[in-house]
Amino acid sequence: MAPHPGIDTEQIKDRARKELLDLLEGVRGKKNLVIQKSLAGAVGIFVKFSTLQDHGVDKVFFLENDNVDTSQRNIIFLARGEKASQPIAISEQIKRLQESSSIEHEFSVVWVPRRTLVCNKILEEAGVLGDISVEEFPLYFIPLEHDVLSLALEDSFGDLYLRKDPTAIFLAAQALMPIQQKYGLFPRIMGKGDHARRLMELLFRMRSESLAGDANLNLSKVGMMPSASIESLIIIDRGIDFASVLLTPLTYEGLIDEIFGIKDNQAEIDSSILGSAPGTQASSTGNANPQQQGLKKRKIQLDSSDKLYDQVRDTNIAISGRLLNKVARRLVSDFESRHVAKSTSELRDFVNKLPGYQSEQQSLNVHTGIAGEVLKHTQSDLFARVLEVQQNLAEGSDPASQHDTIEELIARAIPLPTVLRLLCLESCVSGGMRPKDLDNFKRLILHAYGYQHLLTFDALEKMQLLHPRTAANVLLLPNAIAGGAPAGATTNYGYLRKALRLIVEEVNEQDPNDIAYVYSGYAPLSVRLVQCVIQKQYLYSITKAGPASAGAMGSGGGGGSTTAAHGWHGFEDALKSVRGETFNRVQKGEEQASKARHMLSGAGAGKTVVVMFLGGISFTEIAALRFVAQREGSARRLLVCTTDMVSGNGMMEVAIEKRDFSKG
């Protein structure tokens, strides 16, 4: 079988590695590397520290720690150049080293992904621009998995929705353009949301500028014809569906992120949960203090290189334990097989497989510990109370009936992000909160958590996560929008629950037949919109003709490889109830060249649909998109692109005021 056509994420990783190592090689001799913290994890995905050492790196320091030493003459700074804080920190550290060191240092600054006017101006005003060499490292998309590309812009959510900074949109366009240049134009670009519209317009503008900039460029011959391997680009603005992220995830990977946090495919987990690291059992039995051991954390790699994790990551937590138990029984059976091996060849086969068994056993031990901790968390009273409120709100219950529980949670002083998520969820799915109720909750939270959170509420309102309702009948009319605003002003979940069947009452979590399994009954709106494009027949079957069988979603949902050619057709009314602009644009190239390209590629070949999330995507939504891709089979591949990963707690942390003004 021929390899599936599409975007090779390994090539993106290899190219990033080569470009970084070439930059390091450009500085002769040993060197110290000073890297921005948020970049360190992202860089670690495609290059290991041992490789950096092979290319002359002696020590690595974090820029934020301000502790680079004078042990090497060459010092390289690697940081993002989009904000003033990084060039300010770099200039201060360069001046400190110049003043305190007897060595005449050679400084190099590498800006990711580009050098900006702000950086130049700050370094010039600090008087260090003439003392450094400046390079660019055009690192845009970082492959988190074979089907997930991330810009790793950790501030992108706050920039887009709180600070109204459109830099992430520009960088997303810069990242998508090389894909078009290599694989051809996205034949169709469609999306939902105001930020998504701006990204689409930027892509069209950059295409025009590329063609006008250099007539001899290969873009006009290859990259500027519609792609034969990419079917379409779907752009989803995070702002159209905050609710799906505010809900508590119920997949194994989503809950690990919820409880421990996952950053750059790694999670820091207490060693008491995981047990001793491989090879440390003997040393840990000596004079180690058990209390100190419990405080230590281990970084665990969480990606598809761990075959066991790859099997359970997207499953509902209700069955994750059973899958781990099944693997444990199989491993026991495999180990026991050595006793029944009779011939020398059978024993040799067992010995050859032993390293694989041991690796799988270590992975099983790690995930058994993690799953046990996750289970303990999900069985707590607090988790059950919060989940009940969330599911009632998502199903459309009267919000007022949940207020007593929320007030009780505030009185128990549970973590503030959890309380704010519940209030924001109610606001999002109900078109805002009643002003009287909102004022009451503000008063309770200010008394319980501090008056600095007046600024927190202001930030949440700016982000349109928490705001007063201005029309009492918003839930009564099918296409009514809060405050009598025009269609597209806000997302009307009351109408969309039925129009797109966001609530699926009978969910088979063990053998799911709908994306709603990721929330045990709620289908994330963002992914339903993707299904509106590529799985029309399946959505028709569950919204027009009642429940569909599990088989209705198989074989590409009955849509075949041509459904995306019709864009949003058939779901225009539902889209009017989703916040933001709707668009569907076709990109055309030279007609004869396009026809020849499609003939050479083969009409029946499966294609790739690129789904771009502006403002971030959650692990639960990725699980839902993988489920869609699995049901598509060979007919279509999904490639998920995002500005960064996002979670409900992460959204709240953007808004929560950290300063305590009571201390003067």
C-alpha angles and dihedrals in degrees: 000000000000117000116268109263116237146091114329105222091186089064089054090052093047092049092050090049093050094048093050094047090048089054090051092048088053088070107067122223132007117337142180117232120215110193134182109250096234090053096049096074093044092050089047089063093069104024131037126218091245089059091051088052090052087057096053104275109143103177136004122216132183114242092221093057093061091210106119109145134213097247093116132042093218117066123181123194117203115190145134114269102205099092134049097235095073099052089044091054092045094049091049093050093047091052091047092052092046091053100041103036128079089203120090099233127208108221125201125183119199114193120207120242097345145349113257135201089241091059093049093048095049094046090047093050089049089055097237103100092093092051097058140062114229127211137171126229106197095209109161119144116032115197108234089173137351088271101034128071121182133187087209092220099159093188096047096104094051092041094054101040107024107027094028091225110156096197092110090058091053092047090048089054090048089052095048096048096071088053089056091045092053104036102024134258121320097256090215130018116196134161151140130247139046095266089048089054091053091051091051091051091049091053091053091047093049090049091054091046092050092052093045094044100063124009091192094056118119088233091084092053104039115001096046097060120086110272120256093203101041118069102190148325118243115194119199120191109216088220093071092066118026092147096072091059094043091059118089109259116237101195121101094246093042092054092048087055091045094051105030105012126239119227124175092347092307135103128194108223131178110262090225087068094048100036122222119340115250111282095016101087095101096047094047094060096065124073096330116139110233091215091053090047090056091054093055118097130207127209110233122199110229112190142099092283083080101070094196093052090048089058097050105029097092098037124107111262089240090073102027091090092051091052092051090049090051091052090048091054091048092051091051089051091049092051091048089054089077089071093058096045106117107175131056091244091055091052090047090053090052092050090050090053094045097091089053091050092050092049091049091048091053090049090048091052091051095048094042088058093046093046090050091054092046090050091050089052095048092049094055120110092237093055091049093049094048093045092050092054092047095050093046091052092046091051091054101254118161104282091215089065089064097050096087090057093048091049090051091051091052090050089053088055094232115176111298096232089061092053093045091050090057093049093045091048091054091048093049098047096039101045091253135324127283105266091234093053093044092052090049093052092046090055093048093049094046090052094045103038106022141278093263085082090078081085090048091057090046090054093048090052092050088053090049090236096118122023140137120270113245100189123052094202098053093118097046104066119064095229099023115136124204114272093009089282119160121272111286095031092111138356113267104208091174090069097034094056088073101026093056098018096238091171116065110183100191108052122171101209093182095052103014122201098183138039088246088086089082090070097026094250108358121094112210108245093220091060093042087059090055088051089053086067105037105022104039097144093053092049090047089053095054099037102037106026103029129251118358126216122248090258093059090076095049127096093035094315089288089289099107122200095304102063094091089057087074094054114198093348112147096022101064093118093053091049090057087066093054119089119255139019124320121216140174116183130175122214116210132190134184104323100223094045091048092052092049092049093051092048091052093047094052125245097243098051117119116249138207125251112202113211113195119195113199112203096021143296130237126233088243092058090049088053089052092049091049088052089053090048091049091054090049090058115180093343094081142003124212121215114191118210124183143168089234144320114281136193136185093254090046091055090052093048089059090061102034113104109233099189120094107214093184089078091065 
